[in-house]
Amino acid sequence: MAESERIGRQTSGAATAPIGIILMVVSSLFTCTGQLMWKLAATGRAAEIVIGFGCYGVGALLMLIAYRFGELSVLQPILGLSYVLSLLAGWTWLGEQITAGRVIGVAAVVAGVAMVARSAR
C-alpha cells in the first residue's frame, strides 16, 4: 500500500481528535510569533529573521502532525486564530491601534472558527 493511501485512510471520514485541534492552535502561536519576528526584522535586525524562520518552521511541522488527527476542513480554519494573535501582538509589541473595525473583523473570524470546530462533534 502506498504511503499516500495509508494516510488517506487514516484521516478519511474520521472525526477530528482533540489533539489535532490543540496542535493547530499551538501551530498558530508559533507561526504568528515567526511573522512578528519578521516584522521586527524589517528594522534591519538579522537575529529576528532567524528566530522568525525557526518559529515558523516549528509551526509548520506541528501543522503537518495535526493533519494526521483530523479533517482538513476542521483543522485548517483554526489557523484563523492567528488574526487574533496578530492583532494582540501588533498592539502589545508594535504599538498598533486596535480599532472597532479590527475587533469586529477578528470577532467574526473567531466565531467562524468556533462554528467549524463545533461541527467536528
C-alpha positions in Angstrom: 0.0 0.0 0.0 1.4 3.4 -0.9 2.1 5.9 1.9 -0.5 8.4 0.5 -3.2 5.7 0.5 -2.4 4.8 4.1 -2.5 8.4 5.3 -5.7 9.0 3.3 -7.4 6.0 5.0 -6.1 7.2 8.4 -7.9 10.5 8.3 -10.7 9.9 5.7 -14.0 10.1 7.4 -12.5 10.1 10.9 -13.7 12.5 13.5 -11.1 15.2 14.3 -9.4 14.3 17.6 -8.8 17.0 20.2 -5.0 16.6 19.9 -5.4 17.8 16.2 -7.2 20.9 17.3 -4.6 21.6 20.1 -1.7 21.1 17.7 -3.3 23.6 15.2 -3.7 26.2 18.0 -0.1 25.8 19.0 0.9 25.9 15.4 -0.9 29.2 15.0 1.0 30.6 18.0 4.4 29.6 16.5 3.6 30.9 13.0 2.3 34.2 14.4 5.4 34.6 16.5 7.5 33.9 13.5 5.7 36.6 11.5 6.1 39.1 14.4 9.8 38.4 14.4 9.9 39.1 10.6 8.1 42.4 11.2 10.7 43.3 13.8 13.4 42.3 11.4 12.2 44.9 9.0 14.2 47.4 11.0 17.3 45.5 10.0 18.0 43.1 12.8 19.1 39.8 11.5 18.6 37.8 14.7 14.8 38.3 14.4 14.8 36.8 10.8 16.5 33.6 12.0 14.2 33.4 15.1 11.2 34.0 12.8 12.1 31.2 10.5 12.7 28.9 13.4 9.2 29.7 14.9 7.5 29.5 11.6 9.2 26.1 10.8 8.1 24.7 14.2 4.6 25.9 13.4 4.6 24.2 10.0 5.8 20.9 11.5 3.1 21.0 14.1 0.6 21.7 11.4 1.7 18.6 9.4 1.4 16.5 12.5 -2.0 17.9 13.3 -3.3 16.9 9.9 -2.9 13.2 10.9 -5.5 13.7 13.6 -8.5 15.1 11.7 -10.2 16.6 8.8 -8.7 19.4 6.8 -12.0 21.3 6.7 -12.0 21.4 10.6 -8.3 21.9 11.3 -7.3 24.5 8.7 -9.8 27.2 9.8 -8.3 27.1 13.3 -5.3 28.9 11.8 -7.7 31.9 11.6 -6.9 32.4 15.2 -3.6 34.0 14.0 -5.7 37.1 13.2 -6.5 37.4 16.9 -2.9 36.8 17.9 -1.6 39.2 15.2 -3.9 41.9 16.5 -2.8 41.5 20.0 0.9 41.2 19.1 0.8 44.3 17.0 -0.8 46.2 19.8 1.5 44.8 22.5 4.9 44.9 20.8 4.4 47.3 17.9 2.1 50.0 19.4 -0.5 49.4 16.7 -4.0 50.7 17.3 -6.9 48.3 17.9 -9.9 49.9 16.1 -13.5 48.9 16.3 -13.4 47.6 12.7 -10.5 45.3 13.5 -12.2 44.0 16.6 -15.4 43.3 14.7 -13.4 41.5 11.9 -11.5 39.4 14.4 -14.6 38.6 16.3 -16.2 37.3 13.0 -13.1 35.1 12.4 -13.3 33.7 15.9 -17.0 33.0 15.6 -16.3 31.2 12.3 -13.5 29.1 13.8 -15.8 28.2 16.7 -18.5 27.1 14.4 -16.2 24.9 12.3 -14.6 23.4 15.4 -18.1 22.5 16.9 -19.0 20.9 13.6 -16.4 18.3 14.3 -18.5 16.8 17.1 
